[in-house]
């Protein structure tokens, strides 16, 4: 107990959150190497010596290969794994125990297996290595790497629970909703490694100071600070002009400066004052909601830093690949489904008066209108009295056949023609009726962000349950996530989830 207490005391004095993270990352890399190396040896034993291999696979040309041949693969396979894990950003201790991290590890396993087999072909093409050993080694590595990360994650939580490696944080500036959201996020994550100590303001925040503010704006800001301090049980640490003393007194590791409540000249003074103390300084920008999540947003033109708030998504090589996928899959779908399309069109004409194809003006990328095609699922006069409104699941305007078509999403099959023409993509935000755009853009924040990309037959919002007459705010939030985090892998994931939902009849 005495030794444990001494070690804990030393850790308290020498280890902050960043030091702990770097230590855990180093341990993770070392464990990953050991896991991959062990996986190869265990896979060799299972394949050739365990007796568990099915008889049809038991025979191996030339007999059982020597284990030494597989020892040579350890550096190659380990390097491929480590490089892949680094590229997929899996050396972040705070997020390595989530299900999304396991999904990313699965992708890393697939990439590593393909890269290893390719390397064996080009480097050791004269030697015959068992593909079953490679497959088993990849499976063992995937399992052990995730379990190792899970154990380290639990260890990190226990260390933080003892106050070791905790980053003591203070807010500098007047409070607003961004600060409240930041504090709530940090407090909600027990493993974040941050402890919000209090608020440092240019004006000392005391309840009696509220009545002496020189302006209505200052009055409002102090009220916000008082409310925030009361709700979050944070203390007012003092004034910003005493910042250096406050940093030392409260042993602060990180400062979050709230822009623009703290003027630029004050920020410069803070930077100069803290030059001699090991404190990290972050700025919470006023335009934080427009800064892209998880992307590099700083570009240097010579020595001039430029903050990029927005880029044109789905451009370049990946954008070309996305369009090629749209062309190939839509053309393939139209060819394969042509008998079904013809049958549905004939049945619609026989069961209700009017055209089999319904077309309507929708708004796509850049606000450009286009005609969307669908199989008609409602009466011909469905919009005469009510105009452009969303259809309901039990909409009385539906025909008997139309209800069946809508349940199984068969009414949307003609949109493959829209994809082939280039009006739409297979995946993207669903296009809206032109008559509703102005209303929604005025009432829903960031609604028009959906028009930065092509509309889609299905989208991230739809596979998460926001389809038809559902919360528009939530749908826009999911659409924005898709736009800012788009990748070809995400498109494939959405397509597979859409097919699964259609199979269950729930889309």
MARKE-728606 format. One record per residue (C-alpha): residue in one letter; x, z, y. Coordinates in nm, 4 decimals, decimal comma. Layout:
BEGIN
LORO:sero:X:Z:Y
LORO:A:X:Z:Y
...
END
This chain:
BEGIN
LORO:sero:X:Z:Y
LORO:X:0,0000:0,0000:0,0000
LORO:X:0,2860:0,0840:0,2380
LORO:X:0,4500:-0,2524:0,1668
LORO:X:0,1205:-0,4354:0,2171
LORO:X:0,0606:-0,2517:0,5462
LORO:X:0,4120:-0,3368:0,6688
LORO:X:0,3677:-0,7038:0,5761
LORO:X:0,0287:-0,7128:0,7489
LORO:X:0,1813:-0,5580:1,0624
LORO:X:0,4597:-0,8176:1,0695
LORO:X:0,2073:-1,0987:1,0257
LORO:X:-0,0038:-0,9609:1,3102
LORO:X:0,2970:-0,9686:1,5410
LORO:X:0,4460:-1,3047:1,4455
LORO:X:0,1697:-1,5328:1,3228
LORO:X:-0,0903:-1,7029:1,5375
LORO:X:-0,3568:-1,9439:1,4211
LORO:X:-0,1395:-2,2561:1,4580
LORO:X:0,1506:-2,0947:1,2708
LORO:X:-0,0840:-1,9984:0,9893
LORO:X:-0,2227:-2,3538:0,9770
LORO:X:0,1263:-2,5050:0,9592
LORO:X:0,2191:-2,2632:0,6807
LORO:X:-0,0958:-2,3471:0,4855
LORO:X:-0,0361:-2,7207:0,5313
LORO:X:0,3181:-2,6835:0,3957
LORO:X:0,1856:-2,4865:0,0976
LORO:X:-0,0853:-2,7497:0,0433
LORO:X:0,1692:-3,0339:0,0374
LORO:X:0,3878:-2,8433:-0,2093
LORO:X:0,0915:-2,7641:-0,4331
LORO:X:-0,0279:-3,1254:-0,4186
LORO:X:0,3099:-3,2458:-0,5412
LORO:X:0,3075:-2,9917:-0,8244
LORO:X:-0,0513:-3,0776:-0,9213
LORO:X:0,0176:-3,4515:-0,9382
LORO:X:0,3362:-3,3985:-1,1402
LORO:X:0,1596:-3,1621:-1,3803
LORO:X:-0,1348:-3,4015:-1,4098
LORO:X:0,0926:-3,6780:-1,5406
LORO:X:0,2422:-3,4505:-1,8062
LORO:X:-0,0982:-3,3148:-1,9127
LORO:X:-0,2467:-3,6665:-1,9191
LORO:X:0,0436:-3,7814:-2,1430
LORO:X:-0,0206:-3,4913:-2,3803
LORO:X:-0,3960:-3,5578:-2,3938
LORO:X:-0,3434:-3,9302:-2,4559
LORO:X:-0,0645:-3,9201:-2,7150
LORO:X:-0,0231:-3,5713:-2,8644
LORO:X:-0,3472:-3,3730:-2,8420
LORO:X:-0,5351:-3,5578:-3,1121
LORO:X:-0,8380:-3,5696:-2,8841
LORO:X:-0,8072:-3,9430:-2,8229
LORO:X:-1,0741:-4,1531:-3,0015
LORO:X:-0,9401:-4,3416:-3,3010
LORO:X:-1,0046:-4,6759:-3,1393
LORO:X:-0,7554:-4,5788:-2,8676
LORO:X:-0,5130:-4,3854:-3,0858
LORO:X:-0,2911:-4,6814:-3,1687
LORO:X:-0,0262:-4,7713:-2,9141
LORO:X:0,2047:-5,0697:-2,9429
LORO:X:0,5550:-4,9593:-3,0315
LORO:X:0,4423:-4,6078:-3,1199
LORO:X:0,4274:-4,3091:-2,8891
LORO:X:0,6363:-4,3730:-2,5756
LORO:X:0,8907:-4,1073:-2,4765
LORO:X:0,7814:-3,8499:-2,2206
LORO:X:1,0923:-3,9281:-2,0142
LORO:X:0,9419:-4,2658:-1,9243
LORO:X:0,6487:-4,0883:-1,7612
LORO:X:0,8737:-3,8399:-1,5818
LORO:X:0,9987:-4,1400:-1,3842
LORO:X:0,6462:-4,1937:-1,2528
LORO:X:0,6181:-3,8485:-1,0955
LORO:X:0,8014:-3,9307:-0,7665
LORO:X:0,6180:-4,2644:-0,7301
LORO:X:0,2702:-4,1288:-0,7972
LORO:X:0,3277:-3,8129:-0,5915
LORO:X:0,4468:-4,0109:-0,2879
LORO:X:0,1443:-4,2431:-0,3109
LORO:X:-0,0888:-3,9448:-0,3328
LORO:X:0,0714:-3,7601:-0,0410
LORO:X:0,0700:-4,0689:0,1813
LORO:X:-0,2954:-4,1359:0,0982
LORO:X:-0,3981:-3,7753:0,1660
LORO:X:-0,2139:-3,7861:0,4977
LORO:X:-0,3795:-4,1152:0,5962
LORO:X:-0,7259:-3,9760:0,5146
LORO:X:-0,6549:-3,6628:0,7242
LORO:X:-0,6839:-3,4226:0,4325
LORO:X:-0,4118:-3,1914:0,5551
LORO:X:-0,6448:-2,9904:0,7768
LORO:X:-0,6942:-2,6419:0,6302
LORO:X:-1,0162:-2,5709:0,8201
LORO:X:-1,2087:-2,8562:0,6534
LORO:X:-1,0600:-2,8815:0,3054
LORO:X:-1,3269:-2,6870:0,1166
LORO:X:-1,6340:-2,8863:0,2173
LORO:X:-1,8275:-3,1383:0,0093
LORO:X:-1,7312:-3,4098:0,2571
LORO:X:-1,3675:-3,3220:0,1857
LORO:X:-1,4353:-3,3640:-0,1867
LORO:X:-1,5895:-3,7057:-0,1183
LORO:X:-1,2793:-3,7993:0,0811
LORO:X:-1,0617:-3,6729:-0,2050
LORO:X:-1,2543:-3,9039:-0,4386
LORO:X:-1,1708:-4,1949:-0,2107
LORO:X:-0,8072:-4,0814:-0,2061
LORO:X:-0,8089:-4,0739:-0,5873
LORO:X:-0,9386:-4,4305:-0,6074
LORO:X:-0,6872:-4,5586:-0,3541
LORO:X:-0,4001:-4,3763:-0,5237
LORO:X:-0,4942:-4,5092:-0,8675
LORO:X:-0,5107:-4,8696:-0,7458
LORO:X:-0,1868:-4,8334:-0,5499
LORO:X:-0,0100:-4,6760:-0,8485
LORO:X:-0,1205:-4,9517:-1,0860
LORO:X:-0,0083:-5,2151:-0,8343
LORO:X:0,3287:-5,0430:-0,7913
LORO:X:0,3761:-5,0246:-1,1685
LORO:X:0,3081:-5,3962:-1,1937
LORO:X:0,5681:-5,4880:-0,9341
LORO:X:0,8313:-5,2170:-0,9951
LORO:X:0,8075:-5,1395:-1,3675
LORO:X:0,6532:-5,4630:-1,4901
LORO:X:0,8888:-5,4714:-1,7897
LORO:X:0,7596:-5,1359:-1,9139
LORO:X:0,4137:-5,0850:-2,0640
LORO:X:0,2527:-4,7723:-1,9211
LORO:X:-0,0784:-4,6501:-2,0557
LORO:X:-0,3642:-4,7086:-1,8137
LORO:X:-0,5452:-4,4189:-1,9813
LORO:X:-0,2628:-4,1868:-1,8802
LORO:X:-0,2931:-4,3113:-1,5217
LORO:X:-0,6712:-4,2648:-1,5253
LORO:X:-0,6525:-3,9163:-1,6773
LORO:X:-0,3741:-3,8139:-1,4379
LORO:X:-0,5866:-3,9279:-1,1421
LORO:X:-0,8848:-3,7276:-1,2675
LORO:X:-0,6784:-3,4124:-1,3244
LORO:X:-0,5132:-3,4527:-0,9826
LORO:X:-0,8515:-3,4870:-0,8097
LORO:X:-0,9855:-3,1715:-0,9712
LORO:X:-0,6769:-2,9592:-0,9139
LORO:X:-0,6232:-3,0766:-0,5562
LORO:X:-0,9769:-2,9760:-0,4623
LORO:X:-0,9537:-2,6397:-0,6419
LORO:X:-0,6195:-2,5732:-0,4719
LORO:X:-0,7724:-2,6445:-0,1325
LORO:X:-1,0677:-2,4220:-0,2148
LORO:X:-0,8377:-2,1310:-0,3029
LORO:X:-0,6308:-2,1782:0,0143
LORO:X:-0,9505:-2,1970:0,2176
LORO:X:-1,0675:-1,8635:0,0760
LORO:X:-0,7209:-1,7184:0,1397
LORO:X:-0,7367:-1,8372:0,5007
LORO:X:-1,0756:-1,6714:0,5439
LORO:X:-0,9487:-1,3407:0,4053
LORO:X:-0,6424:-1,3534:0,6320
LORO:X:-0,8611:-1,4137:0,9371
LORO:X:-1,0918:-1,1296:0,8318
LORO:X:-0,7920:-0,8952:0,8666
LORO:X:-0,7186:-1,0256:1,2155
LORO:X:-0,4056:-1,2134:1,1063
LORO:X:-0,3528:-1,5630:1,2435
LORO:X:-0,6490:-1,5328:1,4796
LORO:X:-0,6265:-1,7370:1,7993
LORO:X:-0,7430:-1,5225:2,0926
LORO:X:-0,9278:-1,7479:2,3350
LORO:X:-1,0586:-1,7118:2,6912
LORO:X:-1,2808:-1,9360:2,9043
LORO:X:-1,1544:-2,0144:3,2560
LORO:X:-1,4223:-2,1256:3,5009
LORO:X:-1,7921:-2,0984:3,5623
LORO:X:-2,0129:-2,1144:3,2586
LORO:X:-2,2538:-2,3924:3,1711
LORO:X:-2,4280:-2,5274:2,8626
LORO:X:-2,1029:-2,6775:2,7332
LORO:X:-1,9393:-2,3344:2,7313
LORO:X:-2,2389:-2,1782:2,5587
LORO:X:-2,2299:-2,4500:2,2922
LORO:X:-1,8540:-2,4053:2,2418
LORO:X:-1,8866:-2,0284:2,2043
LORO:X:-2,1790:-2,0630:1,9631
LORO:X:-1,9826:-2,3119:1,7493
LORO:X:-1,6764:-2,0868:1,7331
LORO:X:-1,8800:-1,7761:1,6575
LORO:X:-2,0836:-1,9573:1,3923
LORO:X:-1,7711:-2,0502:1,1959
LORO:X:-1,6250:-1,7373:1,0459
LORO:X:-1,3200:-1,9340:0,9340
LORO:X:-1,2518:-2,1089:1,2648
LORO:X:-0,9581:-1,8801:1,3385
LORO:X:-1,0715:-1,8261:1,6987
LORO:X:-1,1778:-1,5059:1,8681
LORO:X:-1,3464:-1,5558:2,2055
LORO:X:-1,2163:-1,2623:2,4117
LORO:X:-1,3940:-1,3198:2,7444
LORO:X:-1,4314:-1,5226:3,0614
LORO:X:-1,1859:-1,5603:3,3487
LORO:X:-1,3513:-1,6766:3,6684
LORO:X:-1,2374:-1,7655:4,0155
LORO:X:-1,4973:-1,5168:4,1297
LORO:X:-1,5115:-1,1802:3,9606
LORO:X:-1,8347:-1,1775:3,7633
LORO:X:-2,0249:-0,8616:3,8352
LORO:X:-2,3964:-0,8203:3,8643
LORO:X:-2,3626:-0,6751:4,2129
LORO:X:-2,1668:-0,9848:4,3219
LORO:X:-2,4656:-1,2129:4,2710
LORO:X:-2,6244:-1,1262:4,6041
LORO:X:-2,3049:-1,2075:4,7991
LORO:X:-2,2489:-1,5682:4,6933
LORO:X:-2,1825:-1,8147:4,9774
LORO:X:-2,4019:-2,0956:4,8375
LORO:X:-2,6923:-2,1715:4,6059
LORO:X:-2,4590:-2,3512:4,3644
LORO:X:-2,2262:-2,0514:4,3405
LORO:X:-2,5298:-1,8277:4,3066
LORO:X:-2,6523:-2,0326:4,0107
LORO:X:-2,3085:-2,0373:3,8451
LORO:X:-2,2681:-1,6609:3,8687
LORO:X:-2,6151:-1,6155:3,7233
LORO:X:-2,5095:-1,8408:3,4348
LORO:X:-2,1966:-1,6313:3,3836
LORO:X:-2,3893:-1,3045:3,3899
LORO:X:-2,6438:-1,4376:3,1401
LORO:X:-2,3727:-1,5738:2,9136
LORO:X:-2,1768:-1,2490:2,9202
LORO:X:-2,4908:-1,0537:2,8384
LORO:X:-2,6067:-1,2813:2,5551
LORO:X:-2,2691:-1,3283:2,3861
LORO:X:-2,1408:-0,9753:2,4584
LORO:X:-1,8289:-1,1197:2,6195
LORO:X:-1,6375:-0,9296:2,8823
LORO:X:-1,5299:-1,0552:3,2210
LORO:X:-1,1506:-1,0428:3,2101
LORO:X:-1,0927:-1,0931:3,5818
LORO:X:-1,0006:-1,3580:3,8370
LORO:X:-0,8009:-1,6746:3,7809
LORO:X:-0,5425:-1,5800:4,0439
LORO:X:-0,4386:-1,2930:3,8123
LORO:X:-0,4203:-1,5282:3,5136
LORO:X:-0,0614:-1,4615:3,4040
LORO:X:-0,1222:-1,0878:3,3987
LORO:X:-0,4487:-1,1374:3,2063
LORO:X:-0,2809:-1,3607:2,9469
LORO:X:-0,0224:-1,0926:2,8744
LORO:X:-0,2648:-0,8011:2,8921
LORO:X:-0,5170:-0,9483:2,6484
LORO:X:-0,2580:-1,1298:2,4318
LORO:X:-0,4333:-1,4646:2,4830
LORO:X:-0,3251:-1,7631:2,2733
LORO:X:-0,5533:-2,0317:2,4166
LORO:X:-0,7286:-2,1012:2,7467
LORO:X:-1,0254:-2,3351:2,7826
LORO:X:-1,0564:-2,4532:3,1425
LORO:X:-1,4061:-2,5705:3,2320
LORO:X:-1,3896:-2,8886:3,4394
LORO:X:-1,5001:-2,9517:3,7125
LORO:X:-1,5905:-2,5902:3,7941
LORO:X:-1,2173:-2,5226:3,8229
LORO:X:-1,0638:-2,7475:4,0943
LORO:X:-0,7648:-2,9663:4,0095
LORO:X:-0,5314:-2,7711:4,2352
LORO:X:-0,6282:-2,4495:4,0550
LORO:X:-0,5598:-2,6145:3,7180
LORO:X:-0,2131:-2,7119:3,8447
LORO:X:-0,1540:-2,3541:3,9564
LORO:X:-0,2580:-2,2292:3,6120
LORO:X:-0,0192:-2,4737:3,4411
LORO:X:0,2707:-2,3600:3,6611
LORO:X:0,1857:-1,9909:3,6201
LORO:X:0,1787:-2,0159:3,2403
LORO:X:0,4968:-2,2207:3,1984
LORO:X:0,6868:-1,9172:3,0749
LORO:X:0,4308:-1,7850:2,8261
LORO:X:0,3340:-1,9313:2,4857
LORO:X:-0,0296:-2,0084:2,5620
LORO:X:-0,2139:-2,3298:2,4768
LORO:X:-0,4177:-2,4769:2,7626
LORO:X:-0,7183:-2,6994:2,6955
LORO:X:-0,9574:-2,8610:2,9398
LORO:X:-1,3260:-2,8870:2,8581
LORO:X:-1,4120:-3,2145:3,0364
LORO:X:-1,7371:-3,2696:3,2223
LORO:X:-1,7875:-3,6002:3,0384
LORO:X:-1,7303:-3,4479:2,6932
LORO:X:-2,0505:-3,5972:2,5514
LORO:X:-1,9140:-3,9475:2,6157
LORO:X:-1,5735:-3,8902:2,4559
LORO:X:-1,5656:-4,0359:2,1088
LORO:X:-1,5487:-3,7979:1,8155
LORO:X:-1,2415:-3,8041:1,5936
LORO:X:-1,0743:-4,1030:1,7642
LORO:X:-0,7612:-4,1468:1,9726
LORO:X:-0,8927:-4,1661:2,3287
LORO:X:-0,5678:-4,1557:2,5263
LORO:X:-0,3912:-4,4855:2,5957
LORO:X:-0,0628:-4,5101:2,7862
LORO:X:0,0109:-4,7968:3,0247
LORO:X:0,3823:-4,7338:3,0652
LORO:X:0,3765:-4,3694:3,1776
LORO:X:0,0173:-4,3685:3,3035
LORO:X:-0,2282:-4,1942:3,0660
LORO:X:-0,5783:-4,3411:3,0528
LORO:X:-0,8727:-4,1635:2,8927
LORO:X:-1,0927:-4,4097:2,7063
LORO:X:-1,4522:-4,2901:2,7097
LORO:X:-1,6018:-4,5841:2,5259
LORO:X:-1,4968:-4,8896:2,3321
LORO:X:-1,6845:-5,1910:2,2007
LORO:X:-1,7549:-5,1025:1,8365
LORO:X:-1,7344:-5,3284:1,5330
LORO:X:-1,4808:-5,5675:1,6835
LORO:X:-1,1636:-5,7199:1,5433
LORO:X:-1,0846:-5,7715:1,1781
LORO:X:-1,3285:-5,5135:1,0454
LORO:X:-1,6059:-5,6659:1,2560
LORO:X:-1,5327:-6,0073:1,1020
LORO:X:-1,5429:-5,8529:0,7531
LORO:X:-1,8766:-5,6883:0,8340
LORO:X:-2,0214:-6,0242:0,9424
LORO:X:-1,8876:-6,1955:0,6287
LORO:X:-2,0485:-5,9255:0,4139
LORO:X:-2,3767:-5,9817:0,5991
LORO:X:-2,3593:-6,3568:0,5381
LORO:X:-2,2666:-6,3341:0,1705
LORO:X:-2,5113:-6,0591:0,0743
LORO:X:-2,8056:-6,1965:0,2742
LORO:X:-2,7569:-6,5479:0,1318
LORO:X:-2,7230:-6,4025:-0,2195
LORO:X:-3,0365:-6,1895:-0,1733
LORO:X:-3,2427:-6,4840:-0,0489
LORO:X:-3,1372:-6,6976:-0,3457
LORO:X:-3,1944:-6,4296:-0,6091
LORO:X:-3,5182:-6,3015:-0,4554
LORO:X:-3,6660:-6,6423:-0,3705
LORO:X:-3,9200:-6,6327:-0,6606
LORO:X:-4,0322:-6,2863:-0,5486
LORO:X:-4,0537:-6,3945:-0,1832
LORO:X:-4,2659:-6,6955:-0,2755
LORO:X:-4,4941:-6,4854:-0,4962
LORO:X:-4,5524:-6,2241:-0,2254
LORO:X:-4,6279:-6,4940:0,0334
LORO:X:-4,8861:-6,6587:-0,1953
LORO:X:-5,0561:-6,3280:-0,2815
LORO:X:-5,0802:-6,2319:0,0888
LORO:X:-5,2497:-6,5647:0,1712
LORO:X:-5,4923:-6,5256:-0,1215
LORO:X:-5,5892:-6,1630:-0,0496
LORO:X:-5,6329:-6,1661:0,3301
LORO:X:-5,6793:-6,4248:0,6046
LORO:X:-5,3850:-6,5124:0,8269
LORO:X:-5,0208:-6,6075:0,7964
LORO:X:-4,8050:-6,4515:0,5243
LORO:X:-4,5142:-6,3987:0,7660
LORO:X:-4,5525:-6,1639:1,0629
LORO:X:-4,3089:-6,2091:1,3504
LORO:X:-4,2654:-5,9896:1,6554
LORO:X:-4,0258:-5,9646:1,9466
LORO:X:-3,7647:-5,6921:1,9037
LORO:X:-3,4587:-5,5989:2,1096
LORO:X:-3,1135:-5,6244:1,9560
LORO:X:-2,7516:-5,5995:2,0629
LORO:X:-2,6935:-5,5983:2,4382
LORO:X:-3,0685:-5,5901:2,5055
LORO:X:-3,1096:-5,9461:2,3740
LORO:X:-3,4613:-6,0134:2,2393
LORO:X:-3,5152:-6,1872:1,9060
LORO:X:-3,8014:-6,2572:1,6657
LORO:X:-3,8043:-6,0302:1,3624
LORO:X:-3,9655:-6,1534:1,0382
LORO:X:-4,1688:-5,9418:0,7992
LORO:X:-4,4323:-5,9974:0,5364
LORO:X:-4,7662:-5,9237:0,7000
LORO:X:-4,8905:-5,5868:0,5768
LORO:X:-5,1779:-5,5376:0,8242
LORO:X:-5,4861:-5,7169:0,9379
LORO:X:-5,4360:-6,0128:1,1705
LORO:X:-5,6080:-5,8303:1,4596
LORO:X:-5,4108:-5,5055:1,4069
LORO:X:-5,2576:-5,5030:1,7574
LORO:X:-5,5485:-5,6405:1,9603
LORO:X:-5,6933:-5,3028:2,0628
LORO:X:-5,3986:-5,0619:2,0307
LORO:X:-5,1062:-5,2835:2,1368
LORO:X:-4,7483:-5,2109:2,0291
LORO:X:-4,7588:-4,8773:1,8454
LORO:X:-4,5763:-4,7386:1,5444
LORO:X:-4,7529:-4,7718:1,2115
LORO:X:-4,8398:-4,4577:1,0174
LORO:X:-4,8040:-4,4065:0,6431
LORO:X:-5,1837:-4,3960:0,6091
LORO:X:-5,2531:-4,6486:0,8863
LORO:X:-5,6103:-4,7815:0,8470
LORO:X:-5,4959:-5,1240:0,9735
LORO:X:-5,3010:-5,1834:0,6505
LORO:X:-5,4285:-5,4178:0,3864
LORO:X:-5,4415:-5,3007:0,0263
LORO:X:-5,1447:-5,5207:-0,0623
LORO:X:-4,9685:-5,4256:0,2611
LORO:X:-4,9730:-5,0563:0,1693
LORO:X:-4,7957:-5,1390:-0,1567
LORO:X:-4,5442:-5,3637:0,0195
LORO:X:-4,4611:-5,0982:0,2802
LORO:X:-4,4173:-4,8233:0,0230
LORO:X:-4,1513:-5,0234:-0,1627
LORO:X:-4,0061:-5,1835:0,1559
LORO:X:-4,0935:-5,5287:0,0250
LORO:X:-4,2441:-5,6231:0,3615
LORO:X:-3,8936:-5,6202:0,5123
LORO:X:-3,7396:-5,8725:0,2728
LORO:X:-3,7795:-6,1690:0,5182
LORO:X:-3,5357:-5,9884:0,7493
LORO:X:-3,2581:-6,1280:0,5324
LORO:X:-3,3247:-6,4464:0,7322
LORO:X:-3,2580:-6,2478:1,0531
LORO:X:-2,9306:-6,1254:0,9044
LORO:X:-2,8326:-6,4776:0,8004
LORO:X:-2,9071:-6,6089:1,1518
LORO:X:-2,6979:-6,3332:1,3116
LORO:X:-2,9828:-6,1570:1,4929
LORO:X:-2,9385:-5,8512:1,2722
LORO:X:-2,6949:-5,6883:1,0321
LORO:X:-2,7618:-5,5334:0,6939
LORO:X:-2,6753:-5,1913:0,8389
LORO:X:-2,7365:-5,0708:1,1926
LORO:X:-2,9973:-4,8984:1,4122
LORO:X:-3,3461:-5,0274:1,3494
LORO:X:-3,4620:-5,2708:1,6238
LORO:X:-3,7297:-5,1465:1,8601
LORO:X:-4,0323:-5,3279:1,9982
LORO:X:-3,9533:-5,4683:2,3437
LORO:X:-4,2601:-5,3053:2,4997
LORO:X:-4,1307:-4,9550:2,4191
LORO:X:-3,7691:-4,9854:2,5354
LORO:X:-3,8254:-4,8885:2,9006
LORO:X:-4,0333:-4,5842:2,8081
LORO:X:-3,7873:-4,4565:2,5495
LORO:X:-3,4781:-4,5211:2,7631
LORO:X:-3,6238:-4,3044:3,0410
LORO:X:-3,7324:-4,0153:2,8201
LORO:X:-3,4627:-4,0088:2,5461
LORO:X:-3,0985:-3,9417:2,6488
LORO:X:-2,8513:-4,2088:2,5296
LORO:X:-3,1308:-4,4181:2,3796
LORO:X:-2,9762:-4,7443:2,5016
LORO:X:-2,6520:-4,6633:2,3130
LORO:X:-2,8274:-4,8101:2,0087
LORO:X:-2,8031:-5,1542:2,1690
LORO:X:-2,4226:-5,1546:2,1600
LORO:X:-2,4338:-5,2947:1,8059
LORO:X:-2,6550:-5,5313:1,6084
LORO:X:-2,9787:-5,3927:1,4730
LORO:X:-2,9930:-5,3374:1,0996
LORO:X:-3,2325:-5,3680:0,8074
LORO:X:-3,1426:-5,0090:0,7237
LORO:X:-2,9379:-4,7431:0,8984
LORO:X:-2,7890:-4,3950:0,8921
LORO:X:-3,1043:-4,2469:1,0459
LORO:X:-3,3294:-4,4114:0,7861
LORO:X:-3,1353:-4,2890:0,4817
LORO:X:-3,1465:-3,9388:0,6297
LORO:X:-3,5253:-3,9411:0,6453
LORO:X:-3,5890:-4,0625:1,0018
LORO:X:-3,7939:-4,3735:0,9433
LORO:X:-4,1113:-4,4914:1,1120
LORO:X:-4,3096:-4,2362:1,3108
LORO:X:-4,0499:-3,9571:1,3080
LORO:X:-3,8513:-3,7678:1,5741
LORO:X:-3,7021:-4,0288:1,8050
LORO:X:-3,4448:-3,7837:1,9435
LORO:X:-3,3105:-3,7119:1,5948
LORO:X:-3,3093:-4,0801:1,5093
LORO:X:-3,1074:-4,1641:1,8210
LORO:X:-2,8645:-3,8828:1,7345
LORO:X:-2,8059:-4,0300:1,3868
LORO:X:-2,7737:-4,3816:1,5292
LORO:X:-2,5090:-4,2640:1,7774
LORO:X:-2,3194:-4,0933:1,4955
LORO:X:-2,3201:-4,4193:1,3006
LORO:X:-2,1961:-4,6221:1,5987
LORO:X:-1,9149:-4,3817:1,6867
LORO:X:-1,8050:-4,3257:1,3256
LORO:X:-1,8698:-4,6694:1,1827
LORO:X:-1,6635:-4,7965:0,8931
LORO:X:-1,7142:-5,0434:0,6105
LORO:X:-1,7195:-4,7499:0,3686
LORO:X:-2,0052:-4,5930:0,5663
LORO:X:-2,1970:-4,9234:0,5495
LORO:X:-2,1558:-4,9332:0,1716
LORO:X:-2,2684:-4,5714:0,1457
LORO:X:-2,5823:-4,6457:0,3508
LORO:X:-2,6661:-4,9539:0,1424
LORO:X:-2,6329:-4,7569:-0,1833
LORO:X:-2,8451:-4,4707:-0,0476
LORO:X:-3,1064:-4,7236:0,0678
LORO:X:-3,1258:-4,8824:-0,2773
LORO:X:-3,1597:-4,5376:-0,4340
LORO:X:-3,4380:-4,4434:-0,1908
LORO:X:-3,6227:-4,7705:-0,2623
LORO:X:-3,5876:-4,7052:-0,6352
LORO:X:-3,7596:-4,3701:-0,5881
LORO:X:-4,0223:-4,5309:-0,3664
LORO:X:-3,9487:-4,2836:-0,0848
LORO:X:-3,7904:-4,5104:0,1745
END
